[in-house]
Amino acid sequence: MEVSPQAVFLTGASSGIGAAIVRLLTAQGHHVFATARRLDRLEQLKEECSQRGAAGRVIPHALDVLDVEAHSEAVKQCVAELGGIDVAIPNAGLGVFSPLDQAELSDWLYMVDVNVKGALITLHTCLPHLMESKGLVINIGSVASRNVFPNSGVYCATKHAVLALGESIRQDLKSQVASTTICPGAVDTDFIEQTRDAALLDQYRPGFKSGMHPDFVARQVLHAMESRGHGIISDITIRPDFL
């Protein structure tokens, strides 16, 4: 079922799941304020969508999700360009995997910063506009939101937090703002390449390479948006065929 064009604020839009979301939503006529640190990638994505004849707009904007002031300014620009925010998608995230006794503290803290603090900053800066539009927050969780896997305990903890945040929105904001958390298993992106442990990379790469295409995750985002008025998808877990 088609819905009216929506104004979407998206982080982590330059590659992987984020870029797939931009392609699909703009093809369906939605307008995406696409943010990431790599503005050149965003500009290329905008050109790609234009060449495909996308009905929706892509507005590229360079943003570090941990810069609160810059985040606030990005949200103001999004509202000025698109007239408001109907959907916020705190997609930016990362994972660095290693046994706990071999991990770098800096990796732990950076995962907490980007995966948790980044999502909180996006929510906090977008929330007044989402409440005005009775909008939707779509968090990108993980199967790690409900399970703990070897060599990834801190990453799993950050994704547990993302799932809890989505449930908190549902309980505290009720009819004001809707919340959906999408929890994918392995997705075929460069996500795993941030891990520096060579043995773990050799172990994990085949599973991620055989994982879901990012487009499949993007379709769940569109599905959550299209469900409005009929019901709210609180959370959805998707997995590759082999799991």
N, CA, C and O of each residue as an XYZ file, in Angstrom:
972
protein
N       0.843     -1.194      0.000
C       0.000      0.000      0.000
C       0.876      1.242      0.000
O       1.779      1.355      0.829
N       0.631      2.162     -0.900
C       1.406      3.376     -0.978
C       0.937      4.365      0.085
O      -0.231      4.372      0.475
N       1.874      5.206      0.550
C       1.540      6.262      1.489
C       1.999      7.582      0.892
O       2.799      7.603     -0.043
N       1.493      8.675      1.430
C       1.903      9.988      0.957
C       3.390     10.169      1.176
O       3.954      9.547      2.076
N       4.049     11.009      0.372
C       5.485     11.232      0.550
C       5.817     11.655      1.977
O       5.167     12.530      2.549
N       6.824     11.026      2.532
C       7.249     11.295      3.901
C       8.608     11.979      3.894
O       9.420     11.766      2.994
N       8.844     12.804      4.911
C      10.145     13.453      5.115
C      10.931     12.606      6.103
O      10.500     12.408      7.240
N      12.081     12.107      5.670
C      12.861     11.137      6.448
C      14.212     11.726      6.812
O      14.921     12.237      5.945
N      14.575     11.659      8.088
C      15.909     12.042      8.553
C      16.683     10.762      8.824
O      16.289      9.962      9.672
N      17.794     10.565      8.101
C      18.528      9.302      8.130
C      19.996      9.545      8.432
O      20.615     10.414      7.819
N      20.562      8.792      9.365
C      22.008      8.836      9.610
C      22.664      7.597      9.009
O      21.993      6.605      8.725
N      23.981      7.664      8.818
C      24.706      6.527      8.244
C      24.242      6.179      6.853
O      24.095      5.005      6.514
N      24.005      7.218      6.031
C      23.344      7.023      4.736
C      24.293      6.757      3.575
O      23.833      6.506      2.461
N      25.591      6.803      3.800
C      26.516      6.808      2.665
C      26.835      5.436      2.096
O      27.400      5.346      1.006
N      26.487      4.362      2.804
C      26.825      3.024      2.307
C      25.931      1.989      2.978
O      25.164      2.311      3.886
N      26.039      0.736      2.519
C      25.381     -0.375      3.170
C      23.878     -0.221      3.298
O      23.199      0.149      2.340
N      23.358     -0.506      4.486
C      21.927     -0.444      4.730
C      21.399      0.969      4.516
O      20.330      1.150      3.933
N      22.135      1.965      4.980
C      21.686      3.346      4.840
C      21.490      3.751      3.394
O      20.471      4.349      3.049
N      22.453      3.431      2.545
C      22.340      3.771      1.124
C      21.182      3.026      0.478
O      20.485      3.580     -0.372
N      20.970      1.770      0.873
C      19.845      0.999      0.334
C      18.516      1.635      0.731
O      17.574      1.652     -0.061
N      18.438      2.152      1.946
C      17.227      2.841      2.395
C      16.974      4.074      1.533
O      15.841      4.322      1.121
N      18.015      4.840      1.263
C      17.869      6.034      0.427
C      17.337      5.654     -0.950
O      16.397      6.275     -1.446
N      17.929      4.643     -1.566
C      17.516      4.248     -2.918
C      16.046      3.832     -2.954
O      15.291      4.262     -3.827
N      15.652      2.995     -2.001
C      14.283      2.471     -2.023
C      13.259      3.548     -1.690
O      12.250      3.682     -2.384
N      13.511      4.316     -0.633
C      12.515      5.301     -0.221
C      12.326      6.393     -1.278
O      11.199      6.812     -1.542
N      13.415      6.849     -1.875
C      13.263      7.886     -2.898
C      12.612      7.325     -4.155
O      11.880      8.039     -4.841
N      12.864      6.063     -4.465
C      12.187      5.436     -5.606
C      10.686      5.386     -5.382
O       9.908      5.408     -6.336
N      10.273      5.319     -4.106
C       8.854      5.274     -3.766
C       8.261      6.662     -3.552
O       7.097      6.789     -3.173
N       9.053      7.698     -3.791
C       8.542      9.057     -3.707
C       8.755      9.761     -2.386
O       8.294     10.889     -2.210
N       9.445      9.123     -1.451
C       9.732      9.767     -0.172
C      10.983     10.638     -0.289
O      11.825     10.420     -1.160
N      11.090     11.616      0.591
C      12.209     12.553      0.568
C      13.133     12.251      1.747
O      12.682     12.159      2.888
N      14.429     12.097      1.464
C      15.372     11.664      2.496
C      16.446     12.718      2.713
O      17.174     13.080      1.788
N      16.535     13.205      3.939
C      17.646     14.050      4.357
C      18.739     13.092      4.803
O      18.712     12.576      5.920
N      19.700     12.858      3.915
C      20.673     11.772      4.068
C      21.964     12.303      4.682
O      22.634     13.146      4.087
N      22.312     11.817      5.861
C      23.491     12.309      6.556
C      24.535     11.197      6.738
O      24.208     10.018      6.872
N      25.778     11.617      6.736
C      26.917     10.735      6.995
C      28.150     11.632      7.038
O      28.074     12.818      6.719
N      29.274     11.063      7.431
C      30.500     11.864      7.447
C      31.059     12.082      6.048
O      31.720     13.089      5.796
N      30.799     11.147      5.134
C      31.414     11.189      3.791
C      30.469     11.865      2.802
O      29.636     11.212      2.173
N      30.612     13.173      2.678
C      29.715     13.932      1.805
C      29.859     13.520      0.352
O      28.878     13.528     -0.390
N      31.069     13.159     -0.068
C      31.266     12.764     -1.465
C      30.438     11.522     -1.800
O      29.881     11.426     -2.893
N      30.355     10.574     -0.870
C      29.537      9.379     -1.093
C      28.052      9.743     -1.185
O      27.313      9.186     -1.997
N      27.639     10.669     -0.356
C      26.240     11.094     -0.379
C      25.892     11.790     -1.693
O      24.810     11.587     -2.244
N      26.809     12.606     -2.184
C      26.579     13.290     -3.467
C      26.474     12.276     -4.602
O      25.635     12.417     -5.491
N      27.326     11.254     -4.569
C      27.259     10.204     -5.579
C      25.929      9.454     -5.494
O      25.342      9.101     -6.517
N      25.462      9.215     -4.273
C      24.194      8.522     -4.073
C      23.036      9.362     -4.610
O      22.110      8.837     -5.227
N      23.099     10.653     -4.370
C      22.063     11.546     -4.897
C      22.028     11.475     -6.413
O      20.952     11.384     -7.005
N      23.189     11.515     -7.046
C      23.257     11.446     -8.506
C      22.731     10.110     -9.014
O      22.022     10.057    -10.019
N      23.081      9.029     -8.314
C      22.588      7.703     -8.702
C      21.066      7.646     -8.659
O      20.434      7.143     -9.587
N      20.484      8.159     -7.590
C      19.018      8.148     -7.462
C      18.376      8.997     -8.547
O      17.327      8.640     -9.083
N      19.000     10.114     -8.870
C      18.474     10.980     -9.928
C      18.495     10.271    -11.271
O      17.531     10.349    -12.032
N      19.586      9.581    -11.565
C      19.704      8.867    -12.834
C      18.695      7.733    -12.934
O      18.275      7.368    -14.032
N      18.305      7.175    -11.792
C      17.305      6.105    -11.784
C      15.880      6.648    -11.889
O      14.920      5.881    -11.964
N      15.754      7.963    -11.893
C      14.440      8.567    -12.009
C      13.640      8.553    -10.726
O      12.411      8.489    -10.763
N      14.317      8.613     -9.588
C      13.627      8.584     -8.304
C      12.660      9.758     -8.186
O      12.990     10.886     -8.551
N      11.469      9.480     -7.675
C      10.465     10.529     -7.519
C      10.716     11.390     -6.287
O      10.267     12.535     -6.225
N      11.427     10.844     -5.311
C      11.709     11.574     -4.084
C      13.049     12.272     -4.120
O      13.912     11.940     -4.933
N      13.221     13.234     -3.244
C      14.459     14.008     -3.165
C      15.475     13.344     -2.239
O      15.110     12.696     -1.259
N      16.749     13.517     -2.566
C      17.850     13.194     -1.661
C      18.543     14.507     -1.319
O      18.974     15.235     -2.214
N      18.651     14.809     -0.041
C      19.361     16.006      0.395
C      20.593     15.546      1.175
O      20.467     15.144      2.331
N      21.780     15.597      0.568
C      22.992     15.143      1.256
C      23.441     16.167      2.305
O      23.341     17.376      2.097
N      23.930     15.663      3.417
C      24.392     16.570      4.470
C      25.476     15.868      5.279
O      25.237     14.797      5.839
N      26.658     16.458      5.345
C      27.760     15.889      6.117
C      27.473     16.034      7.608
O      27.133     17.121      8.075
N      27.609     14.945      8.349
C      27.286     14.974      9.771
C      28.039     13.888     10.528
O      28.063     12.728     10.116
N      28.649     14.278     11.631
C      29.167     13.346     12.623
C      28.068     13.167     13.667
O      27.682     14.135     14.322
N      27.557     11.946     13.832
C      26.400     11.742     14.704
C      26.682     12.075     16.163
O      25.748     12.212     16.953
N      27.951     12.207     16.533
C      28.283     12.512     17.916
C      28.438     14.005     18.179
O      28.673     14.412     19.317
N      28.309     14.815     17.150
C      28.407     16.270     17.284
C      27.001     16.807     17.526
O      26.213     16.937     16.589
N      26.688     17.117     18.775
C      25.326     17.494     19.149
C      24.905     18.784     18.456
O      23.796     18.869     17.930
N      25.770     19.779     18.451
C      25.421     21.059     17.829
C      25.191     20.882     16.335
O      24.221     21.405     15.787
N      26.086     20.142     15.671
C      25.934     19.907     14.236
C      24.662     19.112     13.949
O      23.998     19.332     12.936
N      24.332     18.193     14.843
C      23.111     17.399     14.700
C      21.880     18.298     14.756
O      20.961     18.168     13.947
N      21.878     19.198     15.713
C      20.753     20.119     15.854
C      20.601     20.987     14.611
O      19.486     21.231     14.150
N      21.718     21.450     14.075
C      21.667     22.274     12.870
C      21.181     21.457     11.673
O      20.449     21.971     10.827
N      21.582     20.190     11.600
C      21.127     19.326     10.502
C      19.622     19.128     10.561
O      18.946     19.159      9.533
N      19.098     18.927     11.760
C      17.656     18.754     11.912
C      16.921     20.023     11.503
O      15.886     19.951     10.842
N      17.445     21.186     11.890
C      16.826     22.458     11.488
C      16.806     22.592      9.973
O      15.813     23.033      9.394
N      17.917     22.207      9.330
C      17.967     22.310      7.875
C      16.990     21.336      7.238
O      16.330     21.674      6.255
N      16.890     20.135      7.785
C      15.939     19.144      7.268
C      14.516     19.693      7.318
O      13.767     19.582      6.348
N      14.153     20.279      8.442
C      12.809     20.837      8.601
C      12.590     21.983      7.622
O      11.514     22.119      7.040
N      13.624     22.808      7.446
C      13.498     23.922      6.509
C      13.330     23.432      5.080
O      12.558     24.008      4.313
N      14.043     22.379      4.716
C      14.008     21.863      3.347
C      12.739     21.054      3.070
O      12.165     21.149      1.985
N      12.305     20.264      4.044
C      11.235     19.298      3.805
C       9.938     19.623      4.541
O       8.930     18.939      4.363
N       9.966     20.658      5.357
C       8.741     21.067      6.023
C       8.445     20.347      7.323
O       7.413     20.600      7.945
N       9.315     19.469      7.743
C       9.118     18.724      8.982
C       9.873     17.411      8.921
O      10.657     17.177      8.002
N       9.633     16.556      9.906
C      10.219     15.211      9.932
C       9.111     14.222     10.268
O       8.500     14.295     11.335
N       8.863     13.310      9.357
C       7.862     12.264      9.583
C       8.484     10.984     10.113
O       7.865     10.253     10.885
N       9.717     10.720      9.691
C      10.389      9.475     10.067
C      11.844      9.791     10.400
O      12.528     10.461      9.626
N      12.316      9.313     11.542
C      13.738      9.418     11.897
C      14.324      8.018     11.957
O      13.766      7.122     12.590
N      15.458      7.842     11.289
C      16.108      6.526     11.246
C      17.559      6.675     11.711
O      18.425      7.034     10.913
N      17.834      6.405     12.989
C      19.217      6.447     13.485
C      19.954      5.172     13.057
O      20.064      4.217     13.826
N      20.446      5.177     11.842
C      21.029      3.976     11.254
C      22.529      3.851     11.501
O      23.059      2.740     11.461
N      23.222      4.946     11.754
C      24.680      4.897     11.904
C      25.068      3.922     13.014
O      24.509      3.965     14.110
N      26.018      3.056     12.726
C      26.459      2.098     13.726
C      27.678      1.333     13.255
O      28.030      1.371     12.076
N      28.321      0.640     14.180
C      29.495     -0.156     13.830
C      29.677     -1.289     14.824
O      29.086     -1.298     15.904
N      30.510     -2.245     14.431
C      30.867     -3.344     15.313
C      32.327     -3.688     15.146
O      32.807     -3.825     14.021
N      33.036     -3.830     16.241
C      34.426     -4.282     16.232
C      34.486     -5.503     17.142
O      34.230     -5.403     18.342
N      34.825     -6.653     16.568
C      34.716     -7.910     17.300
C      36.086     -8.422     17.746
O      37.065     -8.363     17.002
N      36.124     -8.924     18.976
C      37.337     -9.523     19.534
C      36.976    -10.154     20.869
O      35.990     -9.755     21.490
N      37.758    -11.134     21.325
C      37.537    -11.660     22.674
C      37.687    -10.539     23.701
O      38.490     -9.625     23.514
N      36.919    -10.610     24.776
C      36.933     -9.533     25.761
C      38.336     -9.259     26.298
O      38.703     -8.104     26.513
N      39.117    -10.312     26.515
C      40.434    -10.102     27.114
C      41.466     -9.585     26.126
O      42.600     -9.297     26.511
N      41.089     -9.462     24.855
C      42.011     -8.943     23.842
C      41.511     -7.629     23.229
O      42.141     -7.089     22.320
N      40.403     -7.127     23.717
C      39.779     -5.961     23.106
C      40.474     -4.677     23.527
O      41.098     -4.597     24.585
N      40.347     -3.677     22.667
C      40.821     -2.340     22.989
C      39.667     -1.563     23.633
O      38.546     -1.569     23.125
N      39.948     -0.905     24.740
C      38.920     -0.107     25.407
C      38.376      0.961     24.470
O      37.186      1.273     24.509
N      39.227      1.520     23.636
C      38.779      2.557     22.705
C      37.708      2.026     21.751
O      36.792      2.759     21.379
N      37.819      0.752     21.351
C      36.798      0.157     20.483
C      35.471      0.027     21.216
O      34.414      0.318     20.657
N      35.531     -0.414     22.474
C      34.304     -0.517     23.264
C      33.602      0.833     23.374
O      32.398      0.951     23.143
N      34.381      1.836     23.730
C      33.795      3.156     23.955
C      33.254      3.753     22.664
O      32.228      4.433     22.668
N      33.946      3.497     21.566
C      33.480      4.050     20.289
C      32.172      3.383     19.860
O      31.285      4.053     19.331
N      32.041      2.070     20.081
C      30.774      1.395     19.768
C      29.633      1.954     20.617
O      28.535      2.185     20.111
N      29.892      2.171     21.901
C      28.871      2.756     22.761
C      28.512      4.156     22.277
O      27.338      4.525     22.238
N      29.517      4.926     21.911
C      29.279      6.293     21.447
C      28.407      6.307     20.198
O      27.368      6.967     20.175
N      28.818      5.590     19.166
C      28.103      5.656     17.887
C      26.768      4.935     17.960
O      25.744      5.486     17.555
N      26.765      3.713     18.469
C      25.560      2.881     18.425
C      24.486      3.332     19.408
O      23.294      3.219     19.122
N      24.903      3.840     20.560
C      23.936      4.237     21.581
C      23.794      5.758     21.649
O      22.699      6.291     21.472
N      24.895      6.447     21.903
C      24.803      7.904     22.013
C      24.346      8.536     20.704
O      23.562      9.485     20.713
N      24.833      8.013     19.571
C      24.413      8.559     18.288
C      22.915      8.432     18.085
O      22.266      9.367     17.617
N      22.360      7.263     18.441
C      20.912      7.067     18.318
C      20.155      7.993     19.261
O      19.106      8.523     18.896
N      20.674      8.193     20.470
C      20.018      9.076     21.432
C      20.011     10.522     20.946
O      19.011     11.226     21.088
N      21.131     10.960     20.372
C      21.207     12.336     19.872
C      20.222     12.531     18.724
O      19.532     13.548     18.658
N      20.159     11.557     17.823
C      19.201     11.653     16.718
C      17.780     11.740     17.253
O      17.002     12.588     16.817
N      17.437     10.866     18.197
C      16.093     10.880     18.756
C      15.795     12.214     19.432
O      14.739     12.804     19.202
N      16.707     12.686     20.253
C      16.450     13.893     21.038
C      16.281     15.112     20.143
O      15.412     15.947     20.394
N      17.098     15.223     19.104
C      17.014     16.393     18.238
C      15.813     16.335     17.296
O      15.272     17.372     16.911
N      15.400     15.137     16.929
C      14.249     14.992     16.026
C      12.919     14.957     16.752
O      11.877     15.207     16.147
N      12.939     14.650     18.045
C      11.699     14.328     18.749
C      10.630     15.421     18.694
O       9.467     15.090     18.465
N      10.952     16.698     18.890
C       9.884     17.707     18.825
C       9.155     17.701     17.485
O       7.942     17.903     17.431
N       9.894     17.471     16.411
C       9.287     17.464     15.074
C       8.502     16.174     14.843
O       7.472     16.185     14.169
N       8.985     15.072     15.397
C       8.256     13.813     15.288
C       6.944     13.874     16.069
O       5.934     13.319     15.637
N       6.962     14.539     17.203
C       5.740     14.671     17.984
C       4.728     15.556     17.249
O       3.521     15.321     17.311
N       5.232     16.559     16.565
C       4.342     17.441     15.806
C       3.684     16.702     14.652
O       2.513     16.932     14.350
N       4.433     15.814     14.008
C       3.901     15.084     12.851
C       3.263     13.751     13.230
O       2.739     13.041     12.372
N       3.310     13.410     14.533
C       2.912     12.067     14.983
C       3.665     11.022     14.156
O       3.083     10.133     13.534
N       4.975     11.179     14.185
C       5.842     10.434     13.292
C       6.285      9.083     13.812
O       5.694      8.514     14.730
N       7.342      8.591     13.195
C       7.825      7.229     13.408
C       9.342      7.233     13.564
O      10.051      7.875     12.788
N       9.833      6.518     14.565
C      11.268      6.257     14.719
C      11.523      4.818     14.300
O      10.885      3.895     14.807
N      12.451      4.630     13.379
C      12.839      3.276     12.972
C      14.286      3.060     13.390
O      15.209      3.565     12.751
N      14.475      2.313     14.458
C      15.818      1.980     14.916
C      16.329      0.745     14.188
O      15.566     -0.177     13.897
N      17.611      0.735     13.898
C      18.237     -0.441     13.286
C      18.960     -1.204     14.383
O      20.066     -0.845     14.789
N      18.318     -2.256     14.850
C      18.919     -3.105     15.858
C      19.724     -4.216     15.205
O      20.461     -3.987     14.246
N      19.573     -5.414     15.734
C      20.336     -6.567     15.245
C      19.774     -7.809     15.930
O      19.100     -7.710     16.955
N      20.056     -8.985     15.355
C      19.761    -10.200     16.114
C      20.518    -10.166     17.439
O      20.136    -10.837     18.398
N      21.600     -9.375     17.483
C      22.356     -9.186     18.719
C      21.599     -8.347     19.737
O      22.046     -8.212     20.876
N      20.451     -7.776     19.342
C      19.622     -7.056     20.305
C      19.004     -7.993     21.332
O      18.640     -7.564     22.426
N      18.883     -9.274     20.984
C      18.255    -10.243     21.889
C      19.193    -11.377     22.292
O      18.893    -12.132     23.217
N      20.313    -11.498     21.609
C      21.232    -12.612     21.859
C      22.643    -12.081     22.042
O      22.992    -11.019     21.525
N      23.441    -12.824     22.775
C      24.850    -12.485     22.936
C      25.671    -13.546     22.230
O      25.465    -14.743     22.431
N      26.605    -13.099     21.401
C      27.433    -14.003     20.616
C      28.884    -13.903     21.057
O      29.295    -12.862     21.570
N      29.672    -14.957     20.873
C      31.084    -14.897     21.248
C      31.805    -13.757     20.537
O      31.504    -13.443     19.386
N      32.729    -13.159     21.211
C      33.620    -12.133     20.668
C      32.901    -10.821     20.312
O      33.464     -9.972     19.622
N      31.673    -10.663     20.781
C      30.901     -9.478     20.391
C      30.036     -8.949     21.526
O      29.013     -8.312     21.278
N      30.436     -9.204     22.772
C      29.597     -8.861     23.908
C      29.255     -7.392     24.009
O      28.109     -7.048     24.302
N      30.223     -6.509     23.772
C      29.955     -5.074     23.904
C      29.074     -4.603     22.756
O      28.166     -3.798     22.961
N      29.335     -5.097     21.551
C      28.450     -4.766     20.434
C      27.019     -5.201     20.743
O      26.075     -4.442     20.524
N      26.860     -6.427     21.253
C      25.527     -6.920     21.606
C      24.885     -6.020     22.655
O      23.687     -5.745     22.585
N      25.662     -5.565     23.615
C      25.125     -4.683     24.651
C      24.585     -3.394     24.041
O      23.541     -2.899     24.463
N      25.288     -2.849     23.053
C      24.803     -1.609     22.425
C      23.503     -1.858     21.670
O      22.626     -0.995     21.643
N      23.376     -3.024     21.062
C      22.143     -3.309     20.318
C      20.991     -3.695     21.248
O      19.829     -3.469     20.912
N      21.296     -4.273     22.410
C      20.271     -4.432     23.432
C      19.716     -3.055     23.809
O      18.509     -2.894     23.985
N      20.598     -2.075     23.931
C      20.179     -0.718     24.292
C      19.276     -0.121     23.224
O      18.305      0.562     23.547
N      19.584     -0.372     21.958
C      18.761      0.148     20.867
C      17.350     -0.429     20.944
O      16.371      0.296     20.767
N      17.245     -1.724     21.206
C      15.930     -2.355     21.327
C      15.166     -1.771     22.515
O      13.963     -1.529     22.420
N      15.856     -1.546     23.626
C      15.217     -0.964     24.801
C      14.733      0.457     24.509
O      13.666      0.859     24.972
N      15.511      1.205     23.750
C      15.112      2.564     23.389
C      13.825      2.547     22.582
O      12.933      3.361     22.822
N      13.718      1.634     21.632
C      12.500      1.531     20.841
C      11.299      1.198     21.696
O      10.222      1.757     21.490
N      11.462      0.294     22.658
C      10.365     -0.066     23.550
C      10.006      1.114     24.454
O       8.835      1.313     24.776
N      11.000      1.890     24.860
C      10.739      3.064     25.686
C       9.904      4.090     24.936
O       9.001      4.698     25.512
N      10.201      4.286     23.655
C       9.401      5.202     22.839
C       7.956      4.718     22.805
O       7.024      5.508     22.952
N       7.780      3.419     22.610
C       6.431      2.863     22.540
C       5.670      3.104     23.839
O       4.494      3.470     23.809
N       6.327      2.902     24.973
C       5.636      3.021     26.257
C       5.421      4.470     26.678
O       4.356      4.815     27.191
N       6.421      5.317     26.467
C       6.352      6.683     26.980
C       5.594      7.635     26.060
O       4.949      8.573     26.531
N       5.667      7.400     24.761
C       5.091      8.352     23.813
C       3.789      7.866     23.194
O       3.024      8.663     22.650
N       3.534      6.575     23.272
C       2.265      5.963     22.868
C       1.715      6.555     21.581
O       2.308      6.355     20.521
N       0.598      7.278     21.638
C      -0.052      7.771     20.416
C       0.651      8.961     19.796
O       0.236      9.433     18.737
N       1.711      9.461     20.429
C       2.399     10.641     19.910
C       3.440     10.286     18.847
O       3.502     10.921     17.794
N       4.249      9.278     19.127
C       5.310      8.855     18.204
C       5.343      7.330     18.188
O       5.344      6.690     19.240
N       5.369      6.760     17.000
C       5.457      5.302     16.849
C       6.915      4.866     16.794
O       7.803      5.669     16.509
N       7.147      3.608     17.066
C       8.517      3.084     17.087
C       8.561      1.686     16.490
O       7.748      0.824     16.822
N       9.524      1.480     15.603
C       9.809      0.161     15.042
C      11.305     -0.099     15.167
O      12.112      0.768     14.835
N      11.678     -1.269     15.637
C      13.084     -1.671     15.651
C      13.254     -2.856     14.712
O      12.602     -3.887     14.872
N      14.127     -2.700     13.744
C      14.420     -3.766     12.784
C      15.703     -4.453     13.225
O      16.729     -3.802     13.423
N      15.640     -5.775     13.377
C      16.766     -6.541     13.919
C      17.271     -7.537     12.878
O      16.803     -8.675     12.847
N      18.213     -7.136     12.027
C      18.712     -8.047     11.000
C      19.789     -8.987     11.531
O      20.514     -8.670     12.474
N      19.869    -10.148     10.895
C      21.042    -10.987     11.033
C      22.125    -10.469     10.085
O      22.170     -9.277      9.780
N      22.984    -11.353      9.628
C      24.110    -10.938      8.783
C      23.623    -10.295      7.487
O      22.732    -10.810      6.812
N      24.231     -9.162      7.160
C      23.916     -8.431      5.939
C      25.204     -8.275      5.140
O      26.264     -8.014      5.709
N      25.114     -8.432      3.836
C      26.286     -8.365      2.961
C      26.698     -6.911      2.735
O      26.353     -6.299      1.724
N      27.445     -6.375      3.704
C      27.998     -5.027      3.616
C      29.455     -5.087      4.091
O      29.986     -6.167      4.350
N      30.089     -3.927      4.201
C      31.463     -3.856      4.704
C      31.518     -3.784      6.227
O      32.576     -3.522      6.799
N      30.389     -4.015      6.882
C      30.300     -3.880      8.337
C      31.421     -4.618      9.068
O      32.033     -4.060      9.978
N      31.694     -5.858      8.685
C      32.650     -6.684      9.412
C      34.080     -6.185      9.271
O      34.938     -6.534     10.081
N      34.347     -5.372      8.249
C      35.724     -4.966      7.944
C      36.324     -4.032      8.983
O      37.517     -3.735      8.918
N      35.533     -3.562      9.936
C      36.097     -2.727     11.002
C      36.793     -3.568     12.067
O      37.507     -3.034     12.916
N      36.586     -4.878     12.022
C      37.275     -5.792     12.928
C      38.699     -5.996     12.449
O      38.936     -6.254     11.269
N      39.644     -5.881     13.366
C      41.064     -5.973     12.984
C      41.675     -7.343     13.264
O      42.784     -7.621     12.809
N      40.990     -8.189     13.989
C      41.487     -9.524     14.307
C      41.423    -10.388     13.051
O      40.335    -10.736     12.591
N      42.583    -10.734     12.496
C      42.639    -11.432     11.208
C      41.932    -12.781     11.257
O      41.247    -13.158     10.306
N      42.093    -13.508     12.357
C      41.469    -14.824     12.462
C      39.951    -14.700     12.504
O      39.245    -15.492     11.878
N      39.449    -13.719     13.233
C      37.998    -13.524     13.287
C      37.448    -13.056     11.938
O      36.351    -13.447     11.539
N      38.209    -12.226     11.248
C      37.771    -11.790      9.920
C      37.634    -12.986      8.983
O      36.652    -13.098      8.249
N      38.620    -13.878      9.011
C      38.545    -15.075      8.166
C      37.345    -15.938      8.548
O      36.729    -16.572      7.691
N      37.024    -15.957      9.824
C      35.901    -16.764     10.303
C      34.557    -16.148      9.928
O      33.635    -16.866      9.543
N      34.438    -14.824     10.037
C      33.147    -14.149      9.892
C      32.827    -13.699      8.471
O      31.656    -13.610      8.102
N      33.842    -13.417      7.678
C      33.581    -12.868      6.340
C      32.633    -13.727      5.499
O      31.711    -13.183      4.892
N      32.828    -15.062      5.442
C      31.929    -15.863      4.599
C      30.468    -15.741      5.017
O      29.584    -15.700      4.161
N      30.202    -15.683      6.316
C      28.830    -15.562      6.789
C      28.202    -14.242      6.388
O      27.036    -14.198      5.994
N      28.966    -13.166      6.487
C      28.428    -11.865      6.083
C      28.279    -11.800      4.568
O      27.314    -11.225      4.064
N      29.221    -12.380      3.840
C      29.127    -12.369      2.379
C      27.901    -13.139      1.910
O      27.322    -12.810      0.875
N      27.502    -14.156      2.655
C      26.323    -14.947      2.319
C      25.051    -14.392      2.957
O      23.987    -15.008      2.882
N      25.173    -13.229      3.579
C      24.051    -12.654      4.297
C      23.032    -11.986      3.386
O      23.127    -12.057      2.161
N      22.071    -11.346      3.998
C      21.005    -10.677      3.266
C      21.547     -9.470      2.496
O      22.521     -8.838      2.907
N      20.897     -9.167      1.379
C      21.234     -7.941      0.662
C      20.666     -6.768      1.448
O      19.581     -6.883      2.018
N      21.377     -5.639      1.492
C      20.846     -4.472      2.209
C      19.456     -4.049      1.753
O      18.694     -3.474      2.530
N      19.123     -4.333      0.498
C      17.786     -3.982     -0.002
C      16.682     -4.664      0.812
O      15.599     -4.105      0.983
N      16.959     -5.869      1.310
C      15.950     -6.592      2.085
C      15.665     -5.880      3.404
O      14.526     -5.849      3.870
N      16.707     -5.309      3.998
C      16.518     -4.519      5.217
C      15.740     -3.250      4.888
O      14.835     -2.857      5.624
N      16.101     -2.611      3.774
C      15.405     -1.388      3.368
C      13.922     -1.643      3.153
O      13.094     -0.785      3.458
N      13.581     -2.811      2.632
C      12.169     -3.112      2.399
C      11.385     -3.204      3.711
O      10.190     -2.913      3.751
N      12.070     -3.613      4.781
C      11.396     -3.645      6.081
C      11.136     -2.226      6.592
O      10.127     -1.967      7.248
N      12.055     -1.317      6.283
C      11.841      0.092      6.632
C      10.603      0.621      5.920
O       9.748      1.259      6.534
N      10.513      0.353      4.631
C       9.354      0.806      3.859
C       8.071      0.163      4.387
O       7.036      0.822      4.487
N       8.144     -1.112      4.719
C       6.978     -1.820      5.247
C       6.497     -1.182      6.551
O       5.295     -1.015      6.760
N       7.438     -0.828      7.421
C       7.072     -0.185      8.687
C       6.400      1.159      8.434
O       5.438      1.512      9.117
N       6.897      1.902      7.465
C       6.291      3.184      7.133
C       4.884      3.000      6.561
O       3.967      3.749      6.897
N       4.727      2.008      5.705
C       3.441      1.799      5.040
C       2.386      1.202      5.968
O       1.198      1.225      5.645
N       2.797      0.677      7.098
C       1.837      0.071      8.020
C       1.052      1.113      8.805
O       0.013      0.798      9.385
N       1.539      2.354      8.831
C       0.875      3.400      9.614
C      -0.570      3.562      9.168
O      -0.871      3.579      7.975
N      -1.452      3.681     10.146
C      -2.872      3.764      9.856
C      -3.556      2.415      9.890
O      -4.784      2.338      9.915
N      -2.765      1.346      9.891
C      -3.305     -0.013      9.938
C      -2.798     -0.753     11.175
O      -3.462     -1.655     11.685
N      -1.637     -0.369     11.640
C      -1.016     -1.006     12.792
C       0.423     -0.549     12.872
O       0.938      0.073     11.943
N       1.067     -0.854     13.972
C       2.467     -0.472     14.167
C       3.297     -1.727     14.376
O       2.977     -2.566     15.219
N       4.344     -1.845     13.616
C       5.272     -2.962     13.789
C       6.266     -2.556     14.868
O       7.142     -1.728     14.616
N       6.147     -3.118     16.059
C       7.041     -2.741     17.151
C       8.468     -3.182     16.875
O       9.409     -2.409     17.052
N       8.628     -4.417     16.445
C       9.967     -4.886     16.079
C       9.839     -6.061     15.126
O       8.831     -6.767     15.115
N      10.861     -6.252     14.341
C      10.876     -7.338     13.362
C      12.292     -7.875     13.264
O      13.247     -7.107     13.151
N      12.429     -9.187     13.308
C      13.729     -9.843     13.166
C      13.775    -10.536     11.806
O      12.869    -11.290     11.450
N      14.822    -10.275     11.065
C      15.005    -10.899      9.766
C      16.373    -11.582      9.739
O      17.341    -11.102     10.329
N      16.423    -12.711      9.041
C      17.647    -13.517      9.020
C      17.925    -14.000      7.600
O      17.008    -14.116      6.788
N      19.191    -14.279      7.303
C      19.505    -14.912      6.033
C      18.868    -16.300      5.928
O      18.482    -16.881      6.942
N      18.760    -16.820      4.734
C      18.143    -18.119      4.527
C      18.848    -19.239      5.284
O      18.218    -20.232      5.648
N      20.158    -19.086      5.526
C      20.911    -20.199      6.108
C      20.809    -20.244      7.623
O      21.385    -21.139      8.241
N      20.079    -19.289      8.256
C      19.971    -19.295      9.723
C      18.554    -19.646     10.138
O      18.256    -19.704     11.331
